Amino acid sequence: MDGGQQSPRPQPPRRAPEREGSHNYDIERMDNGAGEGEWWQNASSDALLRYDDRGSVHEPLMRKRTVNTTSQIAIVGANVCPIESLDYEVVENNFFKQDWRSRKKKQIFQYIVMKWTLVLLIGVLTGLVGFFNNLAVENIAGLKLLHTSELMLEQRYFTAFLVYGGSNLVLATAAAAICAYIAPAAAGSGIPEVKAYLNGVDAYSILAPSTLFVKIFGSILAVSAGFVLGKEGPMVHTGACIANLLGQGGSRKYRLTWNWLRYFKNDRDRRDLITCGCAAGVAAAFRAPVGGVLFALEEAASWWRSALLWRTFFTTAVVAVVLKALIEFCRSGKCGLFGQGGLIMFDLSSTVAAYSTSDLIAIILLGIIGGVFGGIFNFLLDKILRVYSIVNERGAPSKILLTVAISIITSTCSYGLPWLAACTQCPEDAVEQCPTVGRSGNFKNFQCPPGYYNGLASLFFNTNDDAIRNLFSNGTETEFHMYSLFIFFIAIYCLGLLTYGIAVPSGLFIPVILAGATYGRIVGTLLGSISNLDPGLFALLGAASFLGGTMRMTVSVCVILLELTNDLQMLPLVMLVLLISKTIADTFNKGVYDQIVVMKGLPFMEAHAEPYMRHLVAGDVVSGPLITFSGVEKVGNIVTALRITGHNGFPVVDEPPLTESAELVGLVIRSHLLVLLQGKMFMKEPVKTSGSFLLDGFGAFDFAKAGSGKGLKIEELYFTDEEMQMYVDLHSIANTSPYTVVETMSLAKAAILFRELGLRHLLVVPKTPDRPPIVGILTRHDFVEEHIHGLFPSLNPHNFHSASMGG
């Protein structure tokens, strides 16, 4: 369902205002059996002449069609579902004004207290979930690796592989099954979907409770299954789901409504809470509270203000306090194999980072490598995801089979490749036990005799967090052989690409950090003769370069890495390597999340207008036909319009005899019409009522937005023939202050206005007063490149290139 007056198939309007290139059609005419084909052909073409400043005619931009036929569905997770836009605009109708005037200081105080209480709860719950995820993964994966290692010490290698591969297969199948059958929207990281939601794109399943459930347990199972993926991306989605659940305004179904929660039954407040949830997710995943705030600002949110900054900062601070308390509890050894780690995940603070000019040359080289590898990674990932989407379309069994296949490949690689590495004698000055037996650590025994360890197994045969910790470790210049690092890099790079598109919750941060840290360590080892930096620091810089090359984030990644490693002295070098890698990678393609947003078909509004929009004006792309209502409208006309269209907004126009001439009253939205129709406060005569007539029958919160999937639908309402002939006054529910632009406004300016204000509808009004008061409505889909190039093929650079080649 679209955010405004478009639907996959055009529907004829009632009393559409006439303008050049448009036609009037009547709802009742279609109801009486008039064919669609005839009126559609009449409105199918439009030629717009373009004039320069001197008045001479330029080549006309041929308009191919009137109706917007852009897709109204998108891929959410691994599921195709209908999408619509969110209403971030304040609907200033009579009910809103009455409610605003009647609010007392006590109610305003309740609203403020409740807002801070909700962000506190978001922080606490997200912190608890983040800790639970870590605890579960460390114990499940730890037990699996421990049992496998015990069998290998007994030289029962084939049995060890069956236990290891079988455990991974069971965990992977369980993760894929709950994802495929319960919540397909939980597949992937969820960051592109949350990013689109905060931009104004909604689908029921994006933040549903079932998605939250599968995101938590699916992520635990998938990471424990040994896949090359992380739980950090899914934690962002988890935080957003928790925030959405708290911001639903309670549940009438389960009688959990509370008067205070009614204030949050709108998209604007939910948007702010979900932004706080995103920040909390990053803070819980990386134990990086400031990084979480910056991630929400740089990558997730489309709208930002100082009050939101303060609330997100408070939320992430709560997450940090919760994690600190829980980790302190685990220091007593009551958390199984969770270990005794602190808030700093990979501590590098003991390394002295004194760098010279020769080190800067090595770092510039790392930045270039990260940019190239990042651009190639994004290109290959886009191709693989398109192939996987074809497989996933075939249903749940296909999704599970694909996951099983990738699980077998991953288990074979992680168990088989360490056999290619030679055994290395344990260093005499090793701080840790060597070889490591019965726990995680740097020196894995694998198939080696006592007193020796397998460097490649120390990377493959660990949880992803422990592998990163091993790569980042300092004072270990000779621990990993060069060929072991090369094998590990190629395997992680390829497995990271193959794993991301399967139907399990999966994050990209950990695979990218693993691959980047590996080639960073390779470069550090190769350039050891000219550089004084520790290979562990090169691993950190390599991770930063690959993150910059794939995700194109700079400030947030920089701070997250510094909070992860507690190494503030590396700040200038991390900044430099991120800027270089991002600049290099930007010459290849977009950031990975931006690419996935496009691939999934989510109509994301960028912060800037495209150059071709400068050649068009708002009136050029307005979709038709337009449906308008009179200020006092017949019930039957409203019901018919709601049944035959998927439109969300309808202009209200007063016409004689209510006014001397036609004038625009405002805009009325579908959900408000449905509430009004359900109340059945109808009249037998088409007369304008006093404001108190409807105000006495309804309250402002009767028109508040329902929770996900709980709104009224026209199919649920029944009307007698007598009621269909009655009238209803729309003046009280019409938004009398809709945003409007004149039809000659540059489309580029209109797009920026639409995005910055977070609109769902932008009304286009005529330039001259002697015409009907409304030309059309611009919605999100009218700014989509596909729609504009469909209307004006001459503006499509690909068509121009083809024509040039052909000519």
Secondary structure in CASP SS format (residue, H / E / C, confidence):
PFRMAT SS
TARGET T0000
AUTHOR 0000-0000-0000
METHOD secondary structure of the structure
MODEL  1
M C 1.00
D C 1.00
G C 1.00
G C 1.00
Q C 1.00
Q C 1.00
S C 1.00
P C 1.00
R C 1.00
P C 1.00
Q C 1.00
P C 1.00
P C 1.00
R C 1.00
R C 1.00
A C 1.00
P C 1.00
E C 1.00
R C 1.00
E C 1.00
G C 1.00
S C 1.00
H C 1.00
N C 1.00
Y C 1.00
D C 1.00
I H 1.00
E H 1.00
R H 1.00
M H 1.00
D H 1.00
N C 1.00
G C 1.00
A C 1.00
G C 1.00
E H 1.00
G H 1.00
E H 1.00
W H 1.00
W H 1.00
Q H 1.00
N H 1.00
A C 1.00
S C 1.00
S C 1.00
D E 1.00
A E 1.00
L E 1.00
L C 1.00
R C 1.00
Y E 1.00
D C 1.00
D C 1.00
R C 1.00
G C 1.00
S C 1.00
V E 1.00
H C 1.00
E C 1.00
P C 1.00
L E 1.00
M E 1.00
R E 1.00
K C 1.00
R C 1.00
T C 1.00
V C 1.00
N C 1.00
T C 1.00
T C 1.00
S C 1.00
Q C 1.00
I E 1.00
A E 1.00
I E 1.00
V E 1.00
G C 1.00
A C 1.00
N E 1.00
V E 1.00
C E 1.00
P E 1.00
I C 1.00
E E 1.00
S E 1.00
L C 1.00
D C 1.00
Y C 1.00
E C 1.00
V C 1.00
V C 1.00
E C 1.00
N C 1.00
N H 1.00
F H 1.00
F H 1.00
K H 1.00
Q H 1.00
D H 1.00
W H 1.00
R H 1.00
S H 1.00
R C 1.00
K C 1.00
K H 1.00
K H 1.00
Q H 1.00
I H 1.00
F H 1.00
Q H 1.00
Y H 1.00
I H 1.00
V H 1.00
M H 1.00
K H 1.00
W H 1.00
T H 1.00
L H 1.00
V H 1.00
L H 1.00
L H 1.00
I H 1.00
G H 1.00
V H 1.00
L H 1.00
T H 1.00
G H 1.00
L H 1.00
V H 1.00
G H 1.00
F H 1.00
F H 1.00
N H 1.00
N H 1.00
L H 1.00
A H 1.00
V H 1.00
E H 1.00
N H 1.00
I H 1.00
A H 1.00
G H 1.00
L H 1.00
K H 1.00
L H 1.00
L H 1.00
H H 1.00
T H 1.00
S H 1.00
E H 1.00
L H 1.00
M H 1.00
L H 1.00
E C 1.00
Q C 1.00
R C 1.00
Y H 1.00
F H 1.00
T H 1.00
A H 1.00
F H 1.00
L H 1.00
V H 1.00
Y H 1.00
G H 1.00
G H 1.00
S H 1.00
N H 1.00
L H 1.00
V H 1.00
L H 1.00
A H 1.00
T H 1.00
A H 1.00
A H 1.00
A H 1.00
A H 1.00
I H 1.00
C H 1.00
A H 1.00
Y H 1.00
I C 1.00
A C 1.00
P H 1.00
A H 1.00
A H 1.00
A C 1.00
G E 1.00
S C 1.00
G C 1.00
I H 1.00
P H 1.00
E H 1.00
V H 1.00
K H 1.00
A H 1.00
Y H 1.00
L H 1.00
N H 1.00
G C 1.00
V E 1.00
D E 1.00
A C 1.00
Y C 1.00
S C 1.00
I C 1.00
L C 1.00
A C 1.00
P H 1.00
S H 1.00
T H 1.00
L H 1.00
F H 1.00
V H 1.00
K H 1.00
I H 1.00
F H 1.00
G H 1.00
S H 1.00
I H 1.00
L H 1.00
A H 1.00
V H 1.00
S H 1.00
A C 1.00
G C 1.00
F C 1.00
V C 1.00
L C 1.00
G E 1.00
K C 1.00
E H 1.00
G H 1.00
P H 1.00
M H 1.00
V H 1.00
H H 1.00
T H 1.00
G H 1.00
A H 1.00
C H 1.00
I H 1.00
A H 1.00
N H 1.00
L H 1.00
L H 1.00
G C 1.00
Q C 1.00
G C 1.00
G C 1.00
S C 1.00
R C 1.00
K C 1.00
Y C 1.00
R C 1.00
L C 1.00
T C 1.00
W C 1.00
N H 1.00
W H 1.00
L H 1.00
R H 1.00
Y H 1.00
F H 1.00
K C 1.00
N C 1.00
D H 1.00
R H 1.00
D H 1.00
R H 1.00
R H 1.00
D H 1.00
L H 1.00
I H 1.00
T H 1.00
C H 1.00
G H 1.00
C H 1.00
A H 1.00
A H 1.00
G H 1.00
V H 1.00
A H 1.00
A H 1.00
A H 1.00
F H 1.00
R C 1.00
A C 1.00
P H 1.00
V H 1.00
G H 1.00
G H 1.00
V H 1.00
L H 1.00
F H 1.00
A H 1.00
L H 1.00
E H 1.00
E H 1.00
A H 1.00
A C 1.00
S C 1.00
W C 1.00
W C 1.00
R C 1.00
S H 1.00
A H 1.00
L H 1.00
L H 1.00
W H 1.00
R H 1.00
T H 1.00
F H 1.00
F H 1.00
T H 1.00
T H 1.00
A H 1.00
V H 1.00
V H 1.00
A H 1.00
V H 1.00
V H 1.00
L H 1.00
K H 1.00
A H 1.00
L H 1.00
I H 1.00
E H 1.00
F H 1.00
C H 1.00
R C 1.00
S C 1.00
G C 1.00
K C 1.00
C C 1.00
G H 1.00
L H 1.00
F H 1.00
G C 1.00
Q C 1.00
G C 1.00
G C 1.00
L C 1.00
I C 1.00
M C 1.00
F C 1.00
D C 1.00
L C 1.00
S C 1.00
S C 1.00
T C 1.00
V C 1.00
A C 1.00
A C 1.00
Y C 1.00
S C 1.00
T H 1.00
S H 1.00
D H 1.00
L H 1.00
I H 1.00
A H 1.00
I H 1.00
I H 1.00
L H 1.00
L H 1.00
G H 1.00
I H 1.00
I H 1.00
G H 1.00
G H 1.00
V H 1.00
F H 1.00
G H 1.00
G H 1.00
I H 1.00
F H 1.00
N H 1.00
F H 1.00
L H 1.00
L H 1.00
D H 1.00
K H 1.00
I H 1.00
L H 1.00
R H 1.00
V H 1.00
Y H 1.00
S H 1.00
I H 1.00
V H 1.00
N H 1.00
E C 1.00
R C 1.00
G C 1.00
A H 1.00
P H 1.00
S H 1.00
K H 1.00
I H 1.00
L H 1.00
L H 1.00
T H 1.00
V H 1.00
A H 1.00
I H 1.00
S H 1.00
I H 1.00
I H 1.00
T H 1.00
S H 1.00
T H 1.00
C H 1.00
S H 1.00
Y H 1.00
G H 1.00
L H 1.00
P H 1.00
W H 1.00
L H 1.00
A C 1.00
A C 1.00
C C 1.00
T E 1.00
Q E 1.00
C C 1.00
P C 1.00
E C 1.00
D C 1.00
A C 1.00
V C 1.00
E C 1.00
Q C 1.00
C C 1.00
P C 1.00
T E 1.00
V C 1.00
G C 1.00
R C 1.00
S C 1.00
G C 1.00
N C 1.00
F C 1.00
K E 1.00
N C 1.00
F C 1.00
Q C 1.00
C C 1.00
P C 1.00
P C 1.00
G C 1.00
Y E 1.00
Y E 1.00
N C 1.00
G H 1.00
L H 1.00
A H 1.00
S H 1.00
L H 1.00
F H 1.00
F C 1.00
N C 1.00
T C 1.00
N H 1.00
D H 1.00
D H 1.00
A H 1.00
I H 1.00
R H 1.00
N H 1.00
L H 1.00
F H 1.00
S C 1.00
N C 1.00
G C 1.00
T C 1.00
E C 1.00
T C 1.00
E C 1.00
F C 1.00
H C 1.00
M H 1.00
Y H 1.00
S H 1.00
L H 1.00
F H 1.00
I H 1.00
F H 1.00
F H 1.00
I H 1.00
A H 1.00
I H 1.00
Y H 1.00
C H 1.00
L H 1.00
G H 1.00
L H 1.00
L H 1.00
T H 1.00
Y H 1.00
G C 1.00
I C 1.00
A C 1.00
V C 1.00
P E 1.00
S C 1.00
G E 1.00
L C 1.00
F H 1.00
I H 1.00
P H 1.00
V H 1.00
I H 1.00
L H 1.00
A H 1.00
G H 1.00
A H 1.00
T H 1.00
Y H 1.00
G H 1.00
R H 1.00
I H 1.00
V H 1.00
G H 1.00
T H 1.00
L H 1.00
L C 1.00
G C 1.00
S C 1.00
I C 1.00
S C 1.00
N C 1.00
L C 1.00
D C 1.00
P H 1.00
G H 1.00
L H 1.00
F H 1.00
A H 1.00
L H 1.00
L H 1.00
G H 1.00
A H 1.00
A H 1.00
S H 1.00
F H 1.00
L H 1.00
G H 1.00
G H 1.00
T H 1.00
M H 1.00
R C 1.00
M C 1.00
T C 1.00
V H 1.00
S H 1.00
V H 1.00
C H 1.00
V H 1.00
I H 1.00
L H 1.00
L H 1.00
E H 1.00
L H 1.00
T H 1.00
N C 1.00
D C 1.00
L H 1.00
Q H 1.00
M H 1.00
L H 1.00
P H 1.00
L H 1.00
V H 1.00
M H 1.00
L H 1.00
V H 1.00
L H 1.00
L H 1.00
I H 1.00
S H 1.00
K H 1.00
T H 1.00
I H 1.00
A H 1.00
D H 1.00
T C 1.00
F C 1.00
N C 1.00
K C 1.00
G C 1.00
V H 1.00
Y H 1.00
D H 1.00
Q H 1.00
I H 1.00
V H 1.00
V H 1.00
M H 1.00
K C 1.00
G C 1.00
L C 1.00
P C 1.00
F C 1.00
M C 1.00
E C 1.00
A C 1.00
H C 1.00
A C 1.00
E C 1.00
P H 1.00
Y H 1.00
M H 1.00
R H 1.00
H H 1.00
L C 1.00
V E 1.00
A H 1.00
G H 1.00
D H 1.00
V H 1.00
V C 1.00
S C 1.00
G C 1.00
P C 1.00
L C 1.00
I C 1.00
T C 1.00
F E 1.00
S E 1.00
G C 1.00
V E 1.00
E E 1.00
K E 1.00
V H 1.00
G H 1.00
N H 1.00
I H 1.00
V H 1.00
T H 1.00
A H 1.00
L H 1.00
R H 1.00
I H 1.00
T C 1.00
G C 1.00
H C 1.00
N C 1.00
G E 1.00
F E 1.00
P E 1.00
V E 1.00
V E 1.00
D E 1.00
E C 1.00
P C 1.00
P C 1.00
L C 1.00
T C 1.00
E C 1.00
S C 1.00
A C 1.00
E E 1.00
L E 1.00
V E 1.00
G E 1.00
L E 1.00
V E 1.00
I E 1.00
R H 1.00
S H 1.00
H H 1.00
L H 1.00
L H 1.00
V H 1.00
L H 1.00
L H 1.00
Q H 1.00
G H 1.00
K C 1.00
M C 1.00
F C 1.00
M E 1.00
K C 1.00
E C 1.00
P C 1.00
V C 1.00
K C 1.00
T C 1.00
S C 1.00
G H 1.00
S H 1.00
F H 1.00
L H 1.00
L H 1.00
D C 1.00
G C 1.00
F C 1.00
G C 1.00
A H 1.00
F H 1.00
D H 1.00
F H 1.00
A C 1.00
K C 1.00
A C 1.00
G C 1.00
S C 1.00
G C 1.00
K C 1.00
G C 1.00
L C 1.00
K C 1.00
I H 1.00
E H 1.00
E H 1.00
L C 1.00
Y C 1.00
F C 1.00
T C 1.00
D H 1.00
E H 1.00
E H 1.00
M H 1.00
Q C 1.00
M C 1.00
Y E 1.00
V E 1.00
D E 1.00
L C 1.00
H C 1.00
S C 1.00
I C 1.00
A C 1.00
N E 1.00
T C 1.00
S C 1.00
P C 1.00
Y C 1.00
T E 1.00
V E 1.00
V E 1.00
E C 1.00
T C 1.00
M C 1.00
S E 1.00
L H 1.00
A H 1.00
K H 1.00
A H 1.00
A H 1.00
I H 1.00
L H 1.00
F H 1.00
R H 1.00
E H 1.00
L H 1.00
G C 1.00
L C 1.00
R C 1.00
H C 1.00
L E 1.00
L E 1.00
V E 1.00
V E 1.00
P C 1.00
K C 1.00
T C 1.00
P C 1.00
D C 1.00
R C 1.00
P C 1.00
P C 1.00
I C 1.00
V C 1.00
G E 1.00
I E 1.00
L E 1.00
T C 1.00
R H 1.00
H H 1.00
D H 1.00
F H 1.00
V C 1.00
E H 1.00
E H 1.00
H H 1.00
I H 1.00
H H 1.00
G H 1.00
L H 1.00
F C 1.00
P H 1.00
S H 1.00
L H 1.00
N C 1.00
P H 1.00
H H 1.00
N H 1.00
F H 1.00
H H 1.00
S H 1.00
A H 1.00
S H 1.00
M H 1.00
G H 1.00
G C 1.00
END
